[in-house]
Amino acid sequence: MKNLDRLKGKGFLVIGRAGMDLYAHPPGTRLEEATEFTAALGGSSANIAAGLCRLGCDAALVTCVSDDAVGRFCLKQLDLYGIDRRFVRSVAGEARNSLAVVETRLEDTQSVIYRNNAADFAMTTQDVEALPYHGFSALVTTGTVLAAEPSRSATFHAFDRAQKAGLPIIFDVDYRPYSWTSAEEASKVYSRAAALCDIVIGNDVEFDFMAGAKGQGLDKARALLAEGAQIVIYKMGEKGAITITPEGETRTGIFETDALKPTGAGDSFMAGFLAALSDGQPVADAVRQGSAAAAMVVARVGCAPAMPTQDALTDFMAHAKMRPA
C-alpha cells in the first residue's frame, strides 16, 4: 500500500492531453449562432495540472501535441499556467491536437469535440520510460489517455514505473464514449486501470459503466478497496458524493453556486482535492475543497482560466453554503 503522505511533496506528474478550447462568445450564445470565440487551454489532464499550479502545487505534464500552430498555442498556455512541459513532445505529420468547441450555457449545452488522429494518442512507452518518477509525489491521469494505442500501453507502463518508485497513482475515470471503439473495451480497460490505482474518482454513470450494469456502480466503487485502492470517490452530481475509504463511507453535499455551465467540474474537483491532500488536510476536508473548486469553475467561463487560487478558494468556502447530501 502506497504512503499517501508522499502527496505532501506537492509535485504531481500528470499524464494526458492538452488541447485548445474555443468558447462561443458572449456567454449564452449557441454554437450555430456564434460569430466570436475565445480560446483557452483545454484537455482534462492539462486542466488538472493548471488547477494544481493555481493552488500552489507543482505539476508536470506528459503528453504529445501536434507540431503546428494549435500545438504551439497549447505549449504557450502550459507556460502561462506554470506547468512543467519538459515531457511534452511535438509530433509531426497528420496528427492533430484535441479541439473542443463549446458553449457557456447551463441548459442543453452543446460541445463539439475533434479527436480525429489525436496527437496525444501518439505518446509511447519511450515517452514514459525514463521519467524521473522518484522526484514526484504522485502520478495522475484521466481515462481519455487509455482510449487508443500507443498511449494506452504507455500509460500502463507508466503505472508500472510509478509503482516501482513508490508513487501513489490517482485516476479520474473521465469516460468519453466518442474516443472508444466499443463500450465493452472501455469497461475492461478502465477496470484494469482502476485496480492498479490508490485513488479513484468518477461519477455514478462512470462507475455503472465500469460495473457493466446500471445501478451497480456503487458496488463497483466499494469493490475497488478490496483491489487495493485507499480512497474512492463516487460523485453523484447535485446529490453530492460518497467517499469510500477503509475506515468507512462519508456522504457530502455540494456548494451552492450560480452556475454558467456544467463543464469543468470534474477537473477542478480533482485539482482542489489533491491540493488539499498535499496540504495535509483530512480526506473529508479535501473532498470539501474539491467540491468548492468545482462550484467556482462551473460559475466561470472556461475551465483552465476559471481555476481558482488558494486565497479565492478559501474565501469562497468561508462564505458559500454547502447543501447537505
C-alpha positions as CSV (number, residue, x, y, z in Angstrom):
1,M,0.0,0.0,0.0
2,K,1.4,3.4,-1.0
3,N,2.0,6.1,1.6
4,L,-0.4,8.9,0.7
5,D,1.7,11.2,2.9
6,R,4.0,11.4,-0.1
7,L,1.5,13.8,-1.6
8,K,2.7,16.5,0.8
9,G,5.7,16.9,-1.5
10,K,3.3,18.8,-3.8
11,G,4.9,17.6,-7.0
12,F,2.4,15.9,-9.5
13,L,3.3,14.1,-12.7
14,V,0.2,14.3,-14.9
15,I,-0.3,12.1,-17.9
16,G,-2.8,13.1,-20.7
17,R,-3.9,15.6,-23.2
18,A,-3.6,19.3,-23.6
19,G,-5.9,20.9,-26.2
20,M,-7.5,24.1,-27.4
21,D,-11.0,25.1,-26.2
22,L,-13.0,27.5,-28.2
23,Y,-15.9,29.1,-26.3
24,A,-18.8,30.8,-28.1
25,H,-18.8,34.4,-27.0
26,P,-20.6,36.1,-25.3
27,P,-21.7,33.5,-22.7
28,G,-25.1,32.1,-23.5
29,T,-24.5,32.1,-27.3
30,R,-25.5,29.0,-29.2
31,L,-22.7,27.5,-31.3
32,E,-24.7,27.7,-34.5
33,E,-25.3,31.4,-33.9
34,A,-21.8,32.3,-32.8
35,T,-19.6,34.7,-34.7
36,E,-17.0,35.2,-32.0
37,F,-15.0,32.7,-29.9
38,T,-12.5,32.9,-27.1
39,A,-9.6,30.5,-26.9
40,A,-8.2,28.7,-23.8
41,L,-6.2,25.8,-22.7
42,G,-8.2,22.6,-22.6
43,G,-7.9,18.9,-22.2
44,S,-8.7,17.2,-18.9
45,S,-5.1,16.5,-17.8
46,A,-3.9,19.9,-18.7
47,N,-6.8,21.5,-16.8
48,I,-6.0,19.4,-13.7
49,A,-2.3,20.5,-14.0
50,A,-3.4,24.1,-14.3
51,G,-5.6,23.9,-11.3
52,L,-2.9,22.3,-9.2
53,C,-0.4,25.1,-10.1
54,R,-3.0,27.7,-9.3
55,L,-3.3,26.1,-5.8
56,G,0.4,26.2,-5.1
57,C,1.4,22.8,-6.3
58,D,3.9,21.8,-8.9
59,A,2.6,19.9,-12.0
60,A,4.5,18.4,-14.9
61,L,2.5,17.2,-18.0
62,V,3.4,14.2,-20.1
63,T,1.7,14.1,-23.5
64,C,2.2,14.8,-27.2
65,V,1.0,17.8,-29.1
66,S,0.8,18.5,-32.8
67,D,3.7,20.3,-34.5
68,D,1.6,23.2,-35.8
69,A,0.0,26.4,-34.6
70,V,-2.5,24.8,-32.3
71,G,0.1,22.6,-30.7
72,R,2.3,25.7,-30.2
73,F,-0.7,27.5,-28.7
74,C,-1.0,24.7,-26.1
75,L,2.7,24.9,-25.3
76,K,2.4,28.7,-24.7
77,Q,-0.6,28.1,-22.5
78,L,1.2,25.5,-20.4
79,D,3.9,28.1,-19.8
80,L,1.3,30.7,-18.9
81,Y,0.0,28.4,-16.0
82,G,3.4,27.5,-14.8
83,I,3.1,23.8,-15.9
84,D,6.3,22.0,-16.4
85,R,6.3,20.8,-20.1
86,R,9.8,19.1,-20.3
87,F,8.0,15.9,-21.0
88,V,5.7,17.2,-23.8
89,R,6.7,16.0,-27.3
90,S,5.6,17.6,-30.5
91,V,4.7,15.2,-33.3
92,A,4.8,16.0,-37.0
93,G,2.7,14.5,-39.8
94,E,-1.1,14.3,-39.8
95,A,-1.6,14.1,-36.0
96,R,-3.8,17.0,-34.8
97,N,-4.3,18.4,-31.4
98,S,-7.5,17.9,-29.5
99,L,-10.0,20.7,-30.2
100,A,-13.3,21.4,-28.3
101,V,-15.9,24.0,-29.5
102,V,-18.2,24.6,-26.6
103,E,-21.0,26.8,-25.2
104,T,-21.1,28.6,-21.9
105,R,-24.7,27.6,-21.2
106,L,-26.4,25.7,-18.4
107,E,-29.3,24.2,-20.3
108,D,-28.9,22.0,-23.3
109,T,-25.2,22.7,-23.5
110,Q,-23.6,21.8,-26.8
111,S,-20.0,20.8,-27.3
112,V,-18.3,19.6,-30.5
113,I,-15.1,17.6,-29.8
114,Y,-12.5,17.0,-32.5
115,R,-10.4,13.9,-31.7
116,N,-9.6,12.5,-35.1
117,N,-6.0,11.2,-35.2
118,A,-5.4,12.9,-31.9
119,A,-1.8,13.9,-31.2
120,D,-1.9,12.8,-27.5
121,F,-2.6,9.2,-28.5
122,A,0.9,9.2,-30.1
123,M,2.6,9.0,-26.7
124,T,4.7,5.9,-26.5
125,T,6.4,3.8,-23.8
126,Q,9.7,5.7,-24.7
127,D,8.0,8.9,-23.6
128,V,7.4,7.5,-20.1
129,E,10.3,5.1,-19.6
130,A,12.9,7.5,-18.3
131,L,10.7,10.0,-16.5
132,P,12.2,11.0,-13.1
133,Y,9.4,9.2,-11.1
134,H,11.3,9.3,-7.8
135,G,11.3,13.1,-7.9
136,F,7.5,13.4,-7.9
137,S,4.8,13.0,-5.2
138,A,2.1,11.2,-7.2
139,L,1.1,10.1,-10.8
140,V,-2.2,11.5,-12.0
141,T,-4.1,10.5,-15.1
142,T,-7.6,10.5,-16.7
143,G,-9.4,7.9,-18.7
144,T,-9.1,9.6,-22.0
145,V,-5.4,8.6,-22.3
146,L,-6.4,4.9,-22.3
147,A,-8.7,5.1,-25.3
148,A,-6.2,4.3,-28.0
149,E,-2.7,2.9,-28.7
150,P,0.1,3.5,-28.3
151,S,-0.8,5.9,-25.4
152,R,-2.8,3.1,-23.6
153,S,0.3,0.9,-23.3
154,A,2.4,3.9,-22.5
155,T,0.1,4.7,-19.6
156,F,0.1,1.2,-18.2
157,H,3.9,1.2,-18.5
158,A,4.0,4.5,-16.5
159,F,1.8,2.9,-13.9
160,D,4.3,0.1,-13.5
161,R,7.3,2.5,-13.3
162,A,5.4,4.7,-10.8
163,Q,4.6,1.7,-8.6
164,K,8.2,0.6,-8.5
165,A,9.1,4.2,-7.4
166,G,6.5,4.1,-4.7
167,L,4.3,6.8,-6.2
168,P,0.6,6.9,-5.4
169,I,-1.4,6.6,-8.6
170,I,-4.5,8.7,-9.0
171,F,-7.1,8.0,-11.7
172,D,-10.1,10.1,-12.9
173,V,-12.3,7.8,-14.9
174,D,-13.4,10.5,-17.3
175,Y,-15.2,8.2,-19.8
176,R,-15.7,9.8,-23.2
177,P,-17.6,7.3,-25.5
178,Y,-16.6,9.1,-28.7
179,S,-12.9,8.1,-28.1
180,W,-13.5,4.4,-27.8
181,T,-14.2,1.7,-30.4
182,S,-16.7,0.0,-28.0
183,A,-18.1,0.3,-24.5
184,E,-17.1,-3.2,-23.7
185,E,-13.4,-2.5,-24.5
186,A,-13.6,0.7,-22.4
187,S,-15.1,-1.0,-19.4
188,K,-12.5,-3.7,-19.4
189,V,-9.6,-1.3,-19.8
190,Y,-10.9,1.1,-17.1
191,S,-11.4,-1.7,-14.7
192,R,-7.9,-2.9,-15.2
193,A,-6.6,0.7,-14.7
194,A,-8.7,1.3,-11.6
195,A,-7.5,-1.9,-9.9
196,L,-3.9,-0.5,-10.1
197,C,-4.7,2.9,-8.5
198,D,-4.6,4.2,-5.0
199,I,-7.2,6.9,-5.5
200,V,-10.1,6.5,-8.0
201,I,-12.6,9.3,-8.8
202,G,-15.6,9.1,-11.0
203,N,-19.3,9.8,-11.3
204,D,-22.2,7.4,-10.8
205,V,-22.6,6.9,-14.6
206,E,-18.9,6.1,-15.0
207,F,-18.9,3.6,-12.1
208,D,-22.1,2.0,-13.5
209,F,-20.4,1.7,-16.8
210,M,-17.3,0.0,-15.3
211,A,-19.6,-2.4,-13.4
212,G,-21.4,-3.3,-16.7
213,A,-24.9,-2.7,-15.4
214,K,-26.9,0.3,-14.3
215,G,-27.3,0.7,-10.6
216,Q,-24.2,-1.4,-9.8
217,G,-21.7,1.4,-9.8
218,L,-21.6,1.9,-6.0
219,D,-20.8,-1.7,-5.5
220,K,-18.1,-1.4,-8.1
221,A,-16.6,1.6,-6.3
222,R,-16.7,-0.4,-3.0
223,A,-15.1,-3.4,-4.6
224,L,-12.0,-1.3,-5.6
225,L,-11.0,-1.1,-2.0
226,A,-10.6,-4.8,-1.9
227,E,-8.3,-4.5,-5.0
228,G,-6.0,-2.1,-3.3
229,A,-7.5,1.4,-3.6
230,Q,-7.2,3.6,-0.5
231,I,-9.8,6.3,-1.5
232,V,-12.6,6.0,-3.9
233,I,-14.9,9.0,-4.6
234,Y,-18.3,8.2,-6.1
235,K,-19.7,11.5,-7.4
236,M,-23.5,12.0,-7.9
237,G,-23.8,15.5,-9.4
238,E,-26.3,17.6,-7.5
239,K,-26.7,14.8,-4.9
240,G,-23.1,15.2,-3.7
241,A,-20.6,12.4,-3.3
242,I,-19.8,9.3,-1.4
243,T,-16.2,9.0,-0.2
244,I,-15.2,5.4,0.4
245,T,-12.1,4.5,2.5
246,P,-11.1,1.5,4.6
247,E,-12.4,3.5,7.6
248,G,-15.9,3.7,6.1
249,E,-18.1,5.8,3.9
250,T,-18.9,9.5,4.1
251,R,-21.6,11.4,2.2
252,T,-21.1,15.1,1.3
253,G,-23.2,17.7,-0.4
254,I,-22.3,20.4,-2.9
255,F,-21.7,24.1,-2.6
256,E,-24.5,26.4,-3.9
257,T,-23.4,28.5,-6.9
258,D,-24.8,30.4,-9.8
259,A,-23.6,28.0,-12.5
260,L,-23.0,29.2,-16.0
261,K,-22.2,25.8,-17.5
262,P,-21.9,22.2,-16.4
263,T,-18.4,21.6,-17.8
264,G,-15.1,21.8,-15.9
265,A,-16.4,20.4,-12.6
266,G,-14.5,17.1,-12.7
267,D,-11.1,18.6,-13.5
268,S,-11.4,21.3,-10.8
269,F,-12.7,18.9,-8.2
270,M,-9.5,16.7,-8.8
271,A,-7.2,19.7,-8.5
272,G,-8.9,21.1,-5.4
273,F,-9.0,17.6,-3.7
274,L,-5.3,16.8,-4.4
275,A,-4.1,20.2,-3.4
276,A,-5.9,19.8,-0.1
277,L,-4.3,16.4,0.5
278,S,-0.9,17.8,-0.3
279,D,-1.5,20.4,2.4
280,G,-2.1,17.5,4.9
281,Q,-5.8,18.1,5.2
282,P,-8.0,15.1,6.1
283,V,-9.8,13.3,3.3
284,A,-13.2,14.8,4.3
285,D,-11.8,18.3,4.1
286,A,-10.1,17.6,0.8
287,V,-13.4,16.5,-0.7
288,R,-15.0,19.7,0.6
289,Q,-12.3,21.7,-1.1
290,G,-12.7,19.8,-4.3
291,S,-16.4,20.4,-4.3
292,A,-15.8,24.1,-3.7
293,A,-13.4,24.3,-6.6
294,A,-15.9,22.6,-8.8
295,A,-18.6,25.1,-7.8
296,M,-16.4,28.0,-8.6
297,V,-15.4,26.8,-12.0
298,V,-18.9,26.0,-13.3
299,A,-19.8,29.6,-12.4
300,R,-17.0,31.0,-14.6
301,V,-16.2,30.9,-18.3
302,G,-13.7,28.3,-19.4
303,C,-12.0,25.6,-17.4
304,A,-8.3,26.2,-17.0
305,P,-8.9,30.0,-16.9
306,A,-11.6,29.5,-14.3
307,M,-9.4,27.5,-11.8
308,P,-9.2,29.4,-8.5
309,T,-6.2,30.4,-6.5
310,Q,-6.0,29.2,-2.9
311,D,-6.9,32.6,-1.5
312,A,-10.0,32.7,-3.7
313,L,-11.0,29.2,-2.8
314,T,-10.6,29.7,0.9
315,D,-12.7,32.8,0.8
316,F,-15.4,31.0,-1.2
317,M,-15.6,28.2,1.3
318,A,-15.8,30.7,4.1
319,H,-18.9,32.4,2.7
320,A,-20.7,29.9,0.4
321,K,-23.3,27.5,1.7
322,M,-22.8,23.7,1.3
323,R,-26.1,21.9,0.5
324,P,-26.5,18.7,2.6
325,A,-26.1,15.4,0.9
